[in-house]
Amino acid sequence: MPLTTPPRPYDILALFPELAAFARTAVRLHPRHGNPSIGESSVGGPLLWPADEPWPMCALEHEDLNDEPLDYIRAEREFLRERDRREELGEKTSYEGNRDRLHELRLENSSDNYPDYDEDAPQPLIPVAQLYYRDVPGLPWADRYDLLQILWCPRDHPDADTPFNPVFELRWRRAEQVTATLSEPPRPVICASEYVPNVCVVHPESVTEYPNTSDLPEPLAHRILEWAEKQDLSAAYNWNVAFAPGWKVMGHGGIWGIIDPHPIVCDCGAEQLPLFTAASGEFDGGTRSWRPIEEAGTGYRHSDPVEVVIGRGYTLQLYYCPESEHHPGRTEMF
């Protein structure tokens, strides 16, 4: 089913025609719960992985303050979704009954079920997204690749450059070159729940984005800010026009606020560009104007299908170097 972003509340190009020169296409992924195959684009789904290629592992030190067994994370979410479905149908559930069942699930899905688990050994990464170029227009190097795979380590890393963000790893492929596939990829025993994406199908949709005012020429940025203040909503431009919320590909950088704006530059000197955005939800009270037309009237039911949380509800953007896919990417949290 296609999912369609409603028209923006403001015709921003009629107000500021100069913005057209700064427009970029972003692809909203619109992840929703599903059962994708290795031949489909997905968030958190299975990857088309060559049988003879080692699965990526994380050898960094891990912070384990909030970690849980992956089996329990999955079981808890499935139970809570079923509880919510039953309550929507009018069935009453008891607090005590729900609490007791969650306790049972914790015992049934304990890490003790893995007696050979070695906390100090390198840990398997988990799939974050698989994006076929046929579904997501604009991905880099389409002359050489037709598949992008994104994985991360679902734990915090106290000694990493960004200790409270997952550590990404990318694979660029031609799908036709993958003949024999890995049937049972390794999976971590322990994860931080906030970094475990639910398995989702995607419904890609291209939208237009514009830069943060800090990245625009000062006279234009000043006029936009003056206009936004007159709307009695200082975020009228950023939240309602410039940046699509949720999981997406390409487009512009995020809304600076956690740290001061700064260029994201590769070691080679080239400016890096946004490649992929992992978000803490699809929309919220400030960005509900982006809720798809097809889901109007559904409240907040589809506001967080992936259930990943970045920091205190932020987004995490992965940047790439347009000079080479072999140059290391950067991440930034907005």
C-alpha positions as CSV (number, residue, x, y, z in Angstrom):
1,M,0.0,0.0,0.0
2,P,1.4,3.4,-0.9
3,L,1.7,5.9,1.9
4,T,1.5,9.6,0.8
5,T,2.7,12.7,2.7
6,P,0.0,15.4,2.8
7,P,0.7,18.7,1.1
8,R,2.8,21.0,3.3
9,P,0.8,23.6,5.3
10,Y,2.8,26.4,3.6
11,D,3.7,26.9,-0.1
12,I,7.3,27.7,0.9
13,L,8.5,28.2,-2.7
14,A,5.8,30.8,-3.4
15,L,7.0,32.7,-0.3
16,F,10.7,32.2,-0.9
17,P,11.4,31.2,-4.5
18,E,15.2,31.2,-3.9
19,L,14.8,28.0,-1.8
20,A,14.4,26.1,-5.0
21,A,18.1,26.2,-5.6
22,F,18.7,24.4,-2.3
23,A,16.0,21.6,-2.6
24,R,17.0,18.0,-2.3
25,T,15.0,14.8,-2.6
26,A,14.6,12.6,0.4
27,V,13.0,9.2,0.4
28,R,10.7,8.5,3.4
29,L,10.8,4.8,4.1
30,H,7.5,4.6,6.0
31,P,8.4,1.3,7.8
32,R,5.5,-0.7,9.0
33,H,5.3,-4.1,10.7
34,G,5.6,-6.9,8.2
35,N,7.5,-10.0,7.1
36,P,9.9,-9.0,4.4
37,S,12.1,-11.5,2.5
38,I,15.8,-11.2,1.7
39,G,14.6,-10.1,-1.8
40,E,12.8,-7.0,-0.5
41,S,13.7,-3.7,1.0
42,S,13.1,-3.5,4.7
43,V,14.0,-2.0,8.1
44,G,15.2,-4.6,10.6
45,G,14.5,-7.4,8.2
46,P,16.7,-10.2,6.8
47,L,19.6,-9.4,4.5
48,L,20.6,-10.9,1.1
49,W,24.0,-12.0,2.5
50,P,26.5,-14.2,0.7
51,A,27.1,-17.6,2.3
52,D,30.9,-17.2,2.0
53,E,31.2,-13.7,3.4
54,P,31.8,-13.3,7.1
55,W,29.1,-11.7,9.1
56,P,30.3,-8.4,10.7
57,M,31.2,-8.4,14.3
58,C,31.8,-5.7,16.9
59,A,35.0,-6.0,18.9
60,L,34.6,-2.8,20.9
61,E,34.0,-2.7,24.6
62,H,30.3,-2.6,25.4
63,E,28.3,-0.7,28.0
64,D,25.7,-3.1,29.5
65,L,23.8,-1.0,32.0
66,N,20.5,-1.3,30.1
67,D,21.0,-4.4,28.0
68,E,18.6,-7.3,27.8
69,P,18.5,-10.7,26.1
70,L,17.4,-10.2,22.5
71,D,15.0,-13.0,22.8
72,Y,13.2,-11.3,25.7
73,I,13.1,-7.9,23.8
74,R,11.3,-9.6,20.9
75,A,9.0,-11.6,23.1
76,E,8.1,-8.6,25.3
77,R,7.2,-6.4,22.3
78,E,5.1,-9.2,20.7
79,F,3.2,-9.6,24.0
80,L,2.6,-5.9,24.4
81,R,1.4,-5.5,20.8
82,E,-1.0,-8.4,21.3
83,R,-2.2,-6.9,24.6
84,D,-2.9,-3.6,22.9
85,R,-4.7,-5.3,20.0
86,R,-7.0,-7.1,22.5
87,E,-7.7,-4.0,24.4
88,E,-8.6,-2.1,21.2
89,L,-11.2,-4.9,20.6
90,G,-12.7,-4.2,24.0
91,E,-11.1,-7.0,26.0
92,K,-10.0,-6.0,29.5
93,T,-6.6,-7.1,30.6
94,S,-5.4,-7.0,34.2
95,Y,-2.2,-5.2,35.4
96,E,-1.3,-8.2,37.6
97,G,-1.8,-10.7,34.7
98,N,0.3,-8.7,32.3
99,R,3.0,-8.2,34.9
100,D,3.1,-11.9,35.7
101,R,3.2,-12.9,32.0
102,L,6.1,-10.5,31.4
103,H,8.0,-12.1,34.3
104,E,7.4,-15.5,32.8
105,L,8.7,-14.3,29.4
106,R,11.8,-12.9,31.1
107,L,12.5,-16.3,32.7
108,E,11.8,-18.2,29.4
109,N,14.1,-15.9,27.4
110,S,17.0,-15.5,29.7
111,S,20.6,-15.3,28.5
112,D,21.1,-18.4,30.7
113,N,19.7,-20.3,27.7
114,Y,23.1,-19.6,26.0
115,P,25.6,-21.4,28.2
116,D,28.4,-20.8,25.7
117,Y,27.8,-17.0,25.5
118,D,31.1,-15.1,26.0
119,E,30.5,-11.4,26.9
120,D,34.1,-10.5,26.0
121,A,34.0,-12.0,22.5
122,P,33.2,-9.9,19.4
123,Q,29.4,-9.6,19.1
124,P,27.4,-9.9,15.9
125,L,25.8,-6.8,14.3
126,I,22.1,-6.7,13.5
127,P,20.4,-5.6,10.3
128,V,19.1,-2.0,10.4
129,A,18.0,-1.6,6.7
130,Q,18.2,-3.3,3.3
131,L,17.5,-0.9,0.5
132,Y,17.2,-2.0,-3.1
133,Y,17.9,0.8,-5.6
134,R,14.7,-0.1,-7.5
135,D,12.7,1.0,-4.4
136,V,14.9,4.0,-3.3
137,P,15.8,6.4,-6.1
138,G,18.9,8.5,-5.7
139,L,21.2,6.2,-3.8
140,P,24.9,6.7,-4.7
141,W,26.8,4.8,-7.4
142,A,23.9,3.3,-9.2
143,D,26.3,2.4,-12.0
144,R,28.0,-0.1,-9.7
145,Y,25.5,-1.1,-7.1
146,D,21.8,-1.9,-6.8
147,L,21.6,-2.8,-3.1
148,L,22.7,-1.1,0.1
149,Q,22.7,-2.9,3.4
150,I,23.1,-1.1,6.8
151,L,23.9,-2.9,10.0
152,W,24.8,-1.7,13.5
153,C,26.0,-3.0,16.9
154,P,22.9,-2.7,19.1
155,R,24.8,-1.6,22.2
156,D,26.6,1.5,23.6
157,H,30.4,1.7,23.4
158,P,32.1,3.7,26.1
159,D,35.4,4.0,24.2
160,A,33.9,4.9,20.8
161,D,34.0,8.4,19.3
162,T,30.2,8.6,19.9
163,P,29.7,6.3,22.9
164,F,26.0,6.5,23.1
165,N,25.2,5.8,19.5
166,P,25.2,2.4,17.7
167,V,28.2,1.7,15.5
168,F,27.3,1.4,11.8
169,E,28.6,-0.8,9.1
170,L,27.6,-0.7,5.4
171,R,27.7,-3.1,2.4
172,W,27.2,-2.0,-1.2
173,R,26.3,-4.8,-3.5
174,R,25.0,-6.0,-6.8
175,A,22.3,-8.4,-5.9
176,E,22.8,-10.6,-8.9
177,Q,26.3,-11.5,-7.7
178,V,24.9,-13.1,-4.5
179,T,24.2,-16.7,-5.5
180,A,24.4,-18.8,-2.4
181,T,22.9,-17.0,0.7
182,L,23.6,-17.2,4.4
183,S,20.6,-19.1,5.8
184,E,21.2,-18.4,9.5
185,P,23.1,-15.2,10.3
186,P,24.6,-15.0,13.7
187,R,22.7,-12.9,16.2
188,P,23.7,-11.2,19.4
189,V,22.5,-12.7,22.7
190,I,22.4,-9.3,24.5
191,C,21.3,-5.9,23.1
192,A,20.2,-2.5,24.2
193,S,16.5,-2.6,23.6
194,E,16.4,0.9,22.2
195,Y,18.7,-0.2,19.3
196,V,16.7,-3.2,18.2
197,P,14.5,-2.3,15.2
198,N,11.2,-4.2,14.7
199,V,11.1,-6.1,11.4
200,C,9.3,-3.8,9.0
201,V,8.4,-3.7,5.3
202,V,8.9,-0.2,3.8
203,H,6.7,2.0,1.6
204,P,9.2,4.4,0.0
205,E,8.0,7.9,-1.0
206,S,10.1,10.7,-2.4
207,V,9.6,14.2,-0.8
208,T,11.4,17.5,-1.1
209,E,13.5,18.8,1.7
210,Y,15.2,22.2,2.3
211,P,18.2,23.1,4.4
212,N,18.3,24.2,8.0
213,T,18.3,28.0,8.2
214,S,21.8,27.9,9.6
215,D,22.9,26.4,6.2
216,L,21.2,29.0,4.1
217,P,22.6,32.4,3.0
218,E,22.1,34.8,6.0
219,P,19.7,37.2,4.3
220,L,17.4,34.4,3.2
221,A,17.6,32.7,6.5
222,H,16.7,35.9,8.3
223,R,13.6,36.4,6.1
224,I,12.5,32.8,6.8
225,L,12.9,33.2,10.5
226,E,11.0,36.5,10.5
227,W,8.2,34.8,8.6
228,A,8.2,31.8,10.9
229,E,7.8,34.0,14.0
230,K,4.8,35.7,12.4
231,Q,3.1,32.2,12.2
232,D,3.3,32.1,16.1
233,L,5.3,28.9,15.5
234,S,9.1,29.4,15.4
235,A,9.5,25.9,14.0
236,A,7.0,26.4,11.1
237,Y,9.8,26.1,8.6
238,N,11.8,23.3,10.1
239,W,9.0,21.0,11.4
240,N,6.4,21.6,8.8
241,V,8.3,22.2,5.6
242,A,12.0,21.7,5.6
243,F,12.6,18.2,7.1
244,A,10.6,15.1,6.9
245,P,10.5,13.2,10.2
246,G,11.0,9.5,10.6
247,W,13.2,6.9,8.8
248,K,14.5,8.2,5.5
249,V,17.3,8.2,3.0
250,M,19.3,11.1,1.5
251,G,17.8,14.6,1.8
252,H,19.3,17.3,4.0
253,G,20.9,17.3,7.4
254,G,18.9,17.5,10.6
255,I,17.7,20.3,12.8
256,W,20.7,21.5,14.8
257,G,20.0,22.0,18.5
258,I,22.0,19.5,20.5
259,I,25.3,21.0,19.3
260,D,26.2,24.0,17.2
261,P,26.1,23.6,13.4
262,H,29.3,22.4,11.8
263,P,30.3,21.0,8.4
264,I,30.6,17.2,8.2
265,V,33.8,16.7,6.3
266,C,35.6,13.5,5.2
267,D,39.3,12.9,5.9
268,C,39.8,13.5,2.1
269,G,38.4,17.0,2.5
270,A,35.1,16.5,0.8
271,E,31.8,17.5,2.4
272,Q,29.9,14.4,3.4
273,L,26.2,14.1,2.6
274,P,23.2,12.5,4.4
275,L,22.7,8.9,3.4
276,F,20.4,7.4,6.0
277,T,18.4,8.6,9.0
278,A,17.3,6.4,11.9
279,A,14.6,8.1,14.0
280,S,12.9,7.8,17.3
281,G,9.5,7.4,15.8
282,E,7.7,8.4,12.5
283,F,6.1,11.6,13.8
284,D,5.1,13.2,17.1
285,G,3.0,16.1,18.3
286,G,5.2,18.6,16.6
287,T,5.4,16.8,13.2
288,R,2.0,15.1,12.9
289,S,1.3,17.1,9.7
290,W,3.6,14.6,8.0
291,R,1.4,11.6,8.9
292,P,0.4,9.8,5.7
293,I,-3.0,10.6,4.1
294,E,-3.9,6.9,4.1
295,E,-3.5,6.8,7.9
296,A,-5.5,9.9,8.8
297,G,-7.7,9.3,11.8
298,T,-5.6,6.5,13.2
299,G,-4.2,8.7,16.1
300,Y,-0.7,7.7,17.1
301,R,-1.0,4.0,16.2
302,H,1.7,4.2,13.5
303,S,3.8,6.8,15.2
304,D,6.6,4.4,16.2
305,P,6.5,1.1,14.3
306,V,10.3,0.5,14.5
307,E,10.6,1.2,18.3
308,V,14.2,2.4,18.1
309,V,15.1,5.3,20.4
310,I,18.1,7.5,19.7
311,G,19.4,9.3,22.8
312,R,16.4,11.1,24.4
313,G,14.2,10.8,21.4
314,Y,16.5,12.2,18.7
315,T,17.5,11.1,15.2
316,L,20.8,9.6,14.1
317,Q,22.0,10.5,10.6
318,L,24.7,8.5,8.7
319,Y,26.7,10.5,6.3
320,Y,28.8,9.3,3.3
321,C,31.6,10.7,1.2
322,P,30.6,11.3,-2.4
323,E,34.1,10.8,-3.5
324,S,34.3,7.1,-2.6
325,E,32.2,4.4,-0.9
326,H,35.4,3.2,0.7
327,H,35.9,6.4,2.8
328,P,34.5,6.0,6.3
329,G,31.2,7.7,7.0
330,R,30.3,10.0,9.8
331,T,27.3,10.0,12.2
332,E,25.5,12.9,13.8
333,M,22.7,13.0,16.3
334,F,20.0,15.7,16.0
